[in-house]
Amino acid sequence: MELDVRNGYQGDIPFSNYPDFSQQGYQVIQELGRNREAGRTTYLAHALKTDQRVVIKEFRFASVIPDWSGLKAYEREIEILQQLNHSRIPRYIDSFETPAGFYMLQEYKNAPSLGLQRHFHPEDIKKIAVSVLEILVYLQKLVAPIIHRDIKPENLLVDEQLNAYLIDFGLARIKGAKMTLSSFAAGTPGFMPPEEHFGYPLTEASDLYSLGATIICLLTCTRSVNIGQLIDAKHRLNLQKLIPQISPCFRLWLMKMVANKRQHRYANAAMALEALKPISVIGNATGVETVVTAVKSRKKSFVLGIAAIGTLAVAGTKLMIAQSAMVNKQVLEARECQDLKSSVNCLDKTRY
């Protein structure tokens, strides 16, 4: 939704033309981002009494008559933020209104947006993915689980320690809550899961698709506006442009994250996180992995795969003795790959 100055947008409004919030106790420092069509602007400001930095999100009326749809969105976002208490979700502080519109205040996080053209080592991208999944695990384990619905690079801030912060809950919904017709397919094209396009119920797996698309953008150095270049004729995210060093296990994990059918994805963030943690992102296929990924036929049983791995292990006994720790790790990754492989075997033959 809102664009961020750290995404490449540079606020060009003179300081004197910034809104005057002195009566409310705040002074604008700079404009962070703007969504002209929606009439929303985000400012960085500091509180005059405490000198602490805050983010002010403006919901401006398009005319003298209040835009009640905008008001509802504003109220809904506040309602959701008030329920949250997570160190990597900027907390809700306050709100006020003026004749021009409504304003919401949030905690400021000093971290650049992933929407900015930034380059990360693939293993660092995994750390970012783990950090985001931890936030999603929190949201999904609430008594009333929350689906963000707009995960994309612009809505993820990442600090120097690779901690991710999730922002902009303007489209977020409580799982199972009824949505108006205008709320359907309200996410960002390319990051929106297929089920939302067709009006099907959203689940915990819906945000996983958006996160998977975000990871693919980071791995391919693709800007959000160009994500269409990564989507094939069957409306599926194409992983062929991933760098060749990506390991088979990580590729399979990512395929499951962005499967068109939500039933083929991980059921929730906790399962996706558990599967991701032991996987190495970089590395050519090891001998064990090669055997696993070569077993493509669905008719070949799990026993056959284990037998093949066992045969390879016997042939490389001396190597296993010399590098036992490394091989143990490879076997664990191979098993993970096999679990992933069994889940995505049918993806090429099905569509949403």
VEXVO-315863 format. One line per 10 residues: number of its first residue (from 1); their letters; for each residue x, y, z of C-alpha. Coordinates in steps of 0.02 Angstrom, whole numbers. Each point is the difference from the previous one (the first is absolute). Layout:
N
NUM> a> X/Y/Z | ...
This chain:
352
1> meldvrngyq> 0/0/0 | 99/153/62 | 168/24/-85 | 151/38/109 | 139/126/-27 | 120/-142/33 | -73/-86/-153 | 72/135/-110 | -138/130/19 | 69/170/50
11> gdipfsnypd> -122/119/81 | 6/161/-100 | -119/105/106 | 86/154/75 | 14/-6/189 | -116/150/16 | -137/-94/-92 | -3/-148/118 | -160/-17/103 | 5/94/165
21> fsqqgyqviq> -31/-122/141 | 70/112/138 | -169/9/86 | -1/-188/9 | 178/1/68 | 97/-57/-154 | 113/79/-131 | 26/-79/-170 | 182/-38/-45 | -25/-68/-175
31> elgrnreagr> -122/-89/-114 | 32/-187/-6 | -121/-52/-136 | -160/36/-93 | -142/-92/-84 | -82/139/-100 | -145/-105/-65 | -51/-54/175 | 32/172/74 | 123/-68/127
41> ttylahalkt> 166/73/53 | 125/-58/131 | 110/120/97 | 146/-16/119 | -23/116/148 | 58/25/177 | -102/26/156 | 30/176/67 | -10/-54/182 | 109/-154/-9
51> dqrvvikefr> 100/31/-161 | -33/-181/-47 | -22/-40/-184 | -169/-63/-59 | -84/-41/-165 | -159/95/-43 | -112/-82/-128 | -122/121/-82 | -169/-51/-71 | -52/155/-97
61> fasvipdwsg> -177/33/-58 | -19/19/-188 | -133/133/23 | -94/98/133 | -114/-150/22 | 90/-133/104 | 53/-157/-92 | -81/-129/113 | 85/-145/-86 | 166/80/45
71> lkayereiei> -59/27/176 | -47/-184/16 | 172/-52/-61 | 80/116/127 | -107/-67/143 | 31/-181/-53 | 188/22/-2 | 0/79/172 | -112/-137/68 | 122/-133/-60
81> lqqlnhsrip> 157/91/57 | -71/23/174 | -8/-190/17 | 183/-25/-43 | 151/-6/114 | 154/-54/-95 | 170/83/1 | 11/-5/-190 | -171/73/-37 | 1/190/27
91> ryidsfetpa> -123/30/142 | -150/114/-12 | 22/161/102 | -145/118/-29 | -116/79/-128 | -83/167/-30 | -100/89/-134 | -2/171/-82 | -117/77/-129 | 115/-73/-133
101> gfymlqeykn> -4/-181/56 | 49/-132/127 | 173/-36/67 | 72/-155/81 | 163/-3/98 | 115/-150/10 | 169/-43/73 | 146/43/-115 | 124/-137/-47 | 167/57/-66
111> apslglqrhf> 15/-131/-137 | -4/17/-191 | -136/-79/-103 | 35/-150/-110 | -84/100/-138 | 162/95/-16 | 116/-80/-128 | 107/-100/120 | 106/-154/-28 | 14/-140/126
121> hpedikkiav> 100/-161/6 | -119/-148/-21 | 36/-61/178 | -46/174/63 | -163/-12/-97 | -36/-160/95 | 28/94/165 | -123/133/-57 | -126/-135/-47 | 19/-80/171
131> svleilvylq> -27/168/84 | -160/34/-99 | -64/-176/32 | 23/28/187 | -114/152/-11 | -128/-100/-100 | 5/-140/128 | -46/129/133 | -143/70/-105 | -67/-173/-43
141> klvapiihrd> 4/-62/181 | -108/142/66 | -171/-51/67 | -69/86/-154 | 135/-33/-132 | 45/148/-110 | 40/-8/-186 | 103/148/-58 | -49/-11/-186 | 134/119/-64
151> ikpenllvde> 170/-75/33 | 124/68/-127 | 172/83/4 | -70/174/33 | -89/-60/157 | 153/-83/76 | 135/101/88 | 166/-85/33 | 136/66/117 | 188/-31/-4
161> qlnaylidfg> -20/-158/105 | -125/-68/-131 | -147/15/119 | -160/25/-99 | -142/116/50 | -174/-19/-75 | -95/161/-36 | -162/61/-81 | -147/-99/67 | -123/100/-106
171> larikgakmt> -61/-156/-91 | 17/-121/146 | -149/-106/49 | -44/-115/142 | -11/-176/-68 | -180/-46/-42 | -65/178/13 | -122/51/-136 | 67/118/-132 | -94/122/-108
181> lssfaagtpg> 5/-25/-188 | 119/147/-18 | 123/-87/118 | 28/-149/-113 | 160/-3/-104 | 62/155/89 | 181/-54/16 | 147/35/-115 | 1/-88/-171 | 137/-129/-10
191> fmppeehfgy> 7/-21/189 | -185/-38/21 | -37/-187/21 | -108/-78/-138 | -143/-39/119 | -25/185/34 | -18/36/-186 | -146/-122/-6 | -82/50/163 | 37/-161/93
201> plteasdlys> 22/6/190 | 172/53/57 | 101/-111/116 | 167/4/90 | 76/-66/-162 | -52/159/-92 | 133/109/80 | 128/-136/-35 | -26/23/-187 | 34/186/16
211> lgatiicllt> 156/-31/102 | 61/-128/-127 | -24/126/-141 | 98/128/102 | 144/-122/26 | 5/-36/-187 | 12/187/-34 | 147/14/120 | 90/-151/-73 | -20/65/-178
221> ctrsvnigql> 27/185/42 | -171/37/-75 | -92/157/53 | -181/-20/54 | -65/97/-150 | 87/-126/-114 | -61/-159/82 | -107/-34/-154 | 162/-48/-89 | 11/-150/116
231> idakhrlnlq> -175/-66/-35 | -22/-126/-141 | -145/-27/-122 | -88/-113/126 | 2/140/129 | 130/-88/106 | 157/75/74 | 147/-59/-103 | 149/-58/101 | 113/-24/-152
241> klipqispcf> 79/171/26 | 66/-45/173 | 188/3/14 | 74/-172/-41 | 82/-19/170 | -168/-23/86 | -9/-172/79 | -133/-125/-57 | -74/-6/175 | -24/188/9
251> rlwlmkmvan> -72/4/-176 | -128/-133/47 | -43/93/160 | -29/158/-101 | -105/-93/-129 | -114/-59/139 | -16/178/69 | -64/67/-167 | -104/-148/-57 | -155/63/-90
261> krqhryanaa> -114/-113/100 | 2/46/183 | -22/-184/44 | 174/-31/-72 | 84/131/109 | 49/-17/181 | -157/10/106 | 69/140/107 | 154/103/41 | 56/-115/141
271> malealkpis> 14/-148/-120 | 90/105/-131 | 123/64/131 | 36/-173/68 | 34/-64/-176 | 112/147/-45 | 117/6/151 | 108/-154/-42 | 13/39/-186 | 159/73/-76
281> vignatgvet> -40/130/-133 | 163/-11/-97 | 80/-157/-68 | -2/-113/-150 | -92/-164/19 | 97/-122/108 | 8/-183/-47 | -143/-37/117 | -105/145/-64 | 31/-52/-180
291> vvtavksrkk> -76/-170/34 | -151/77/85 | -35/129/-134 | 25/-130/-137 | -146/-104/66 | -135/92/-97 | -121/-138/-36 | -144/-3/122 | -7/-188/-22 | 169/-24/82
301> sfvlgiaaig> -23/-33/184 | 81/82/149 | 92/-165/31 | 83/12/-170 | 62/175/41 | 72/-56/166 | 82/-151/-83 | 82/112/-128 | 64/114/136 | 64/-150/95
311> tlavagtklm> 93/-65/-153 | 83/167/-25 | 46/7/184 | 85/-171/-9 | 98/52/-154 | 64/153/90 | 42/-79/167 | 177/69/8 | -62/176/-35 | -135/-16/132
321> iaqsamvnkq> 130/-52/129 | 110/148/-44 | -142/126/-3 | -133/-80/107 | -71/162/67 | -24/73/-174 | -82/-156/-68 | -119/-11/148 | -55/176/-43 | -22/-47/-182
331> vlearecqdl> -107/-151/44 | -113/109/107 | -16/124/-143 | -35/-142/-120 | -141/-63/107 | -70/176/6 | 14/8/-189 | -90/-165/-18 | -143/61/110 | -10/159/-104
341> kssvncldkt> 14/-97/-163 | -147/-110/44 | -104/156/31 | 40/89/-163 | 9/-146/-122 | -169/40/-72 | 19/190/-14 | 46/-3/-184 | -158/-98/-40 | -125/107/95
351> ry> -63/176/-2 | -105/98/124
